[in-house]
């Protein structure tokens, strides 16, 4: 397994954790590096999907077990297309989690410095707030676990028929330690009604489903407002709502690739594990606390791509400095 991770990752994660610690208390949040390095700390890291050379670049093909046959058929149809960007767009139409490995420009308009989560004066109490957790894997469960540690009453909706991809691992146990598990299969009408009953008394719904999946389940904010006018929502997605990729399916490695952080050297590189997930989870937790406190808009969307933007901006600045230094040394 590759041990490579973007430079500055743990410093940035520590800044995020400190910002959230200002809301919930440092003791509850803990150390940012510990949350980011969970797969290696707990021995649950998988071999990441390696870059797939394609035409004049590379693709991140981050398939689930149900995607393999579809990908094989897709790849055969598009094997003569040389542009990874065009292939990724076409793959998304097949609902395949495929993204291009992009090169990070030497100059970037991305945000620099500290993450955009303002630290309030004093801590915020969310003790007893009822939160419904409709997330899986890492980003969403980290967000709701931090809320649970701070005293929120978190109801984790999962399905024995379609378990979380981390189920049975030490990581899953740590990310869901402060939650009440509710077994619901949302493919069933009766279980969807049970979820709606749960939402009737909830203050916040946290999801990590795609916008298309949320719409199919009547869980978009505009769909929920008529039934639960007081319910706040936090959606964790792969990309920002105003991005061309806003509806794309992607996981952390795919966001790593598309953000340019996978091509800082002469060739594309996969990360040791999906580090965009904990960054997004920390961002989401900070915003969720503000939502529960009534100091942030009731409906929020946090993306993995938005969470890594400051990290990409810092990497771009480093590339620019290196280029200038190299140019001066040869001047």
N, C-alpha and C positions, 0 to 999 in steps of 0.2 A: 504494500500500500504506500502511495506517495505521502510524504510528510509535509508537502508544500502548502503554505497558507499565505495570503497577501501580507505584505509588510504593513505594520502599524495596526493590525487587526485587534490585538489584545489591548493596546492603549485606547483605541476607539471604544472597544467594549467596556472598558473600565470607566470611561467618561459617561457612557450611557447608564451603566449601573449606578454611578454616583448621582446622576440626575434623578433617577427613579428613587434612590435612597433618600433624596431630599423630600420626596412625597410620602414615602411609606416607612422610613426609618432604615438606616443602613443595615442594621442587624437582620431585618427581614429579607432584604434584597440579596445580600451577600456580595461576592466578588464576581465582576463581569467575566474575567478570564475563566473562572470555574464553570460558568454557564456555557460559554462558547466552546470550551475544550471538553465538554461532557463525553463525546464519543470515545476519546482516548482515555479520559479519566476513568470511565466506567467499562472500558473494553468492549464497546458495542459499535465501533466504526466499521462500516462496510467498505469494500473496494469501490472507489468512485467510478462513474462512467467515464471512460477515457475519450479524449477528442477523436472524432471520426473524420479523417481527411476527406475533403469533398471539393472538387474543382479547384478554385484558387484560394481555398481557405479550409475551414473545419466546422463541424457541427457538434453540438452536445446532444446526444441521443439518450435521454434519461428515461428509459422504458420501464413500465411496470410489467408484471407477468402477462397481463391481458393484452399488451401492446405489441408483443414480439411478432406475431403473425401478420398483423396489420402493417407494421413497419417494413417487413420483408416485401410485402406486396407493393407498398408505396415506393420503396427504394428501387425496385425493378422498373416501375413506371417512370421514375424521375432520374434514372442513372445518368442520362446525357445532359442534365442541367448543370452547368459549371458554377453557378452563383449560389453560395450557401444561404444568402439572404432569401432568395427566391424559393429555395427548397424548404426553408423553415416556414415561410408564409404558407406554402402549399401543404406542409405537414400539419400545420395548425388547423387547416380546413378538414383534415382527417382526424382531428382531435388527438394528435400525437404530441407528447411533450418534447419537442425538438426546437432548439434555438441555435443561432449562429455564434461562433466564437468571433467576437469583434475585437479590433485593435483599439487600445486606449489612446486617444489623441494626446499630443504633448501639451496642449492647452485645453482647459475645460472650464465651462461656466458653472459646474456643479458647486455645491456649497462647500465651504472650507471651514476648518476649525471645529468647534464643539457641535454636537448634534442639536437639532432644533427642538429640544424639549426643555422649556424654561423651568428652572428649579424654583419652587415657591418658598416663601419664608415659612418655616415650620412644617410639620407633617400633616397629612390628610388622613382622616379616619374613614375607612370604608367598612368598618365592622358591621356584620349582619346584612350587608347588601347581597341581594340574590342575583347570581350570575348563571346563565345557561351557557355551557361550553359545547359548541358544535364544531370542534376542531380535531385535527389528528396530527400525528408525527411530532413536530418540534416547535415551530414558531407559536402557533395558537396555544398548545398546552403549556408552554413556558409563560406566556402572558397570563393565563388563568391560574396557573400554579402560584405565581407571585401575588395575584389578587387573593387567592385562598390563604396564603401565608399571612396576609395582612388582615384576615378576619372575615373576608367575604364568604358567603355561602354558595359554593360552586357546585353546580349539578352538571356532571360530565355525561353527555349523551353519546352512547356508543352502540354498536351492534355486534352481537355474538356471531351473526351470519356474515358480517363483513368487518372483521376486527381491524384496529389500528395497525399500521405497518410496523410499529415499534412494540406491539403487545408482546409481553413475556420477557422483555429485556430490562436490565437495571435502569436504563434511561427512562423507559416508560413508567416504571415504578416511581422514580424521583420526580418526574414531570406531572404526576397525577396523585401525589401523596395526600393533598389537602382537598379532596373532592369526593362528592357522593356520585357513584356511578348509576346511570339510568340506562337500561338496555332497551333501545328502540330501533326498529328497522324502518327507516323512513320511506321505504318502497311500499309499505303497507298503510292503507288509509287509516286504520285504527290507531296505529302508532303515530301517524302524523297528527291525529286529533289529540293524542296524549301529549305530544310536544307542545301543541297549541295551549293546552291547559297549563302546562308548566310555564309557558311564556306569559300567561295572564297575570301571574304574581311576580314576575321577574323584573329587575331593573335594567339589566344589560344582557344582550345576546352577543356572543363572540363566535364568529364563523371563520372557516378557512376554505370554504367551497368556492368554486368559480362563480362569477356573476350569472352565467347560464344555469348552473345547478341551483343557485338560490332562487332564481326566477321560477324554475320548474317546481320548487317546493313552496312557493308563495312566501319567501322569506326576505325578499328585498325590502328596504325601508319603506318604500311607497306602498308595498303590499301589506306590510305589517301595521302601518299607521291606522288603518280603518278598524283593526281588531284590537290593537294594543297601543293606544295613543301615548302612553307614558314610557313605553319600552325604548331604551337606547340600543344602538347596534354598533358593533365594531367588526368590520370585515377585513380579514388579512388575505391579501391576494399576491400574485407574483409580480404584477406590474402596476404602475400608477394609473388612475382612471383617465388621465388626459394623454396617455402615451399611445402610440400606434399599436402597441402590443397589449392594450388594456384587457382584452379578453383572452389572451393566450394562456395555454396550460403550460406551466413550467414549475420545476422544483428549484431548490437552492443552487444546485450545480449549473442549471440552465441560466439562472439569473447571473451567477458568477461569469458565465461565458458571454452573455449579451452585454454586460456592463463594461467589458473590456479588461476586467481584472484577471482573466485567464490568459491574456496575451501581453504580459509585461516584458517578456524577453523575446527571443528569436522564434519561439514556437508556442503553440497553445498548450496550456497546462491545466489539468484537473486539480481541484483542491483535495486536501486530505479528507475532508468531509464537508457537509453542506452548511458552512458558516453563515450564509445570509439568513438562515432561519432564526438563530438566537438573536441576531441584531434586530430583526423585525419583531420578534417576541418582546424584546426589551422596549422598543419604540411603542408597540401596541399597549404594553402594560402602563407606560407613562400616560398615554392619552386616555386609556380606560379609567384610570384613577381620576383624571380631570373630568371625564364625563360623569362619573358617579358623584363627584363633588359639585356638579352643576356649573363648572367653569369652562367647559368645552362644548362644542356643538353635539347634539345627541346622536348624530349619525356620522361615523368616522370610517375611513378606509386607510389602512396602512399596508404598504407593499414591501416585499423583499427588495425590489429594485430601488425604492426610495430609501430604504434603510442602508443600502450599501453605497448610495450616492456620495456621502461625505468621504468614505474610504477611497472611492474611485477618484474623487477630486484631489485628495492628498497624494495618491499615486501619480496623477497627472502632473502635479506640481513637482514631484520628485523627478519625473522624467524630464520636465522642462529644465530644472536645475542641472541635471546630469548632462543634458544636451548643450547647455550654455557653457558648462565647465569644460566639456570635451572640445567645444568650438574654440574656447579661449586658449586651451592648451595647445591647439594646432594653429593658432593665429600667428 
